Amino acid sequence: MKRVANPTRSTWQELCRRPALELEFLDGRVKNIINRVKVSGDEALHELSIQIDKVSLNTFEVSTEEFNVAESNVSASLRQAIRIAADNIKQFHKAQQQETLFVETMPGVQCWRKAVPIEKVGIYVPGGTAPLFSTLLMLGIPAQLAGCKEIILCTPPKPDGSVNPAILFAAKEIGIEKVFKVGGAQAIAAMAYGTASIPSVYKIFGPGNQYVTKAKQLVSTEGIAIDMPAGPSEVLVVADATANPAFIAADLLSQAEHGPDSQVVLIATDKSIIDQVLMEIDQQLKTLPRKEIAELSLQNSLCLEMNDEEDITAFVNGYAPEHLIINTKNCDEMAELISNSGSVFLGQFTPESVGDYASGTNHTLPTNGFAKAFSGVSLSSFQKFITFQKLSKEGLHKLGPVVEEMATAEQLIGHKQAVSIRLNKQ
């Protein structure tokens, strides 16, 4: 990890820069995949499954028997863990439901705003080196709570044509029945445009590799909504002398193991804290199964020594981390100064992992600095908000002249006439 002591503000912009995403070279290949699926549908999906996933499938949809077999292949302890996590996620997201907002802006003029579900949504769950069944809980549960009528799940098949059993168990547990064995950019294209087997949707959610990321970017230019701009996972940890170096090292490695292009950042108030954390990282890496991935991530990562609290919070807000851990004595007070972060974890007993899996908050969060303007996924991500208005005769008499005056000033006489014709008829 790169070490910098008391960086001047003139260097912050460069320090906040994430590892460059090499996505441009993917344009041609991903566009080709999308066009093949758009034109040839299932035929293209079959060809791409053989070519990319090395598996030939008779049908893409997961059968009832496959769901039942999957459940028997998930340990009782994991089934219980998934159920507890699902219950916490459901509790937190159910509490986000909003009542219809009614306002009478003036006598006889009623306005209201109502949440309605997005009718058809698609969820993508990676199934490679890290089958993210937790992501299915994070996306499927609020989709169900929002009342989405059709929820489609795509996830890549294993070489034997099966789907990771934990993914299927989680899907069944939360009531998602339409699961398709399709991965990569071709899955995004199938959900965007539809095929004979896979219905098209209005909005696509879920993480993935660079091909999935690029595919989501491309289909979003054609009117298909996506959850948010995506990028490699990241964490920023703020620590003072009260923090346990072993805890800090574990938190940094928990994100570094996501992928070689992930980034982790430590801001410590003292040089000795950084020394101790780096020693702990070396020790913990020895037994980490994804050691090689984490080591590559650490090459893109930072240790900053900063002892001024105002500078620390300013840097954090400038970096706008996906995950922020504040492991300091005054963590609650510092948290009040944070305006840019996807999700915040406070105190020494709150590892970022709890948010990834089971505390109840959503782990689908903005990365790459997008937390300055984007929120993480929530119940409202699966909803639209429609405004309504209704005027009585009295209301139109009071408001109509205002509209006539404004429309005339903008030289939109047709707008004025729509009011005047009503006023003149009364």
Secondary structure, 3 states (H helix, E strand, C coil): CEEEECCCHHHHHHHCCCCCCCCHHHHHHHHHHHHHHHHHCHHHHHHHHHHHHCCCCCCCECCHHHHHHHHHCCCHHHHHHHHHHHHHHHHHHHCCCCCCEEEEEECCEEEEEEEEECCEEEEECCCCCCCCHHHHHHHHHHHHHHCCCEEEEEECCCCCCCCCHHHHHHHHHCCCCEEEECCHHHHHHHHHHCCCCCCCCCEEECCCCHHHHHHHHHHHCCCCEECCCCCCCEEEEEECCCCCHHHHHHHHHHHHCCCCCCEEEEEECCHHHHHHHHHHHHHHHCCCCCHHHHHHHHHCCEEEECCCHHHHHHHHHHHCCCEEEEECCCHHHHHCCCCCCCEEEECCCCCHHHHHHCCCCCCCCCCCCHHHCCCCCCHHHHEEEEEEEEECHHHHHHHHHHHHHHHHHCCCHHHHHHHHHHHHHC
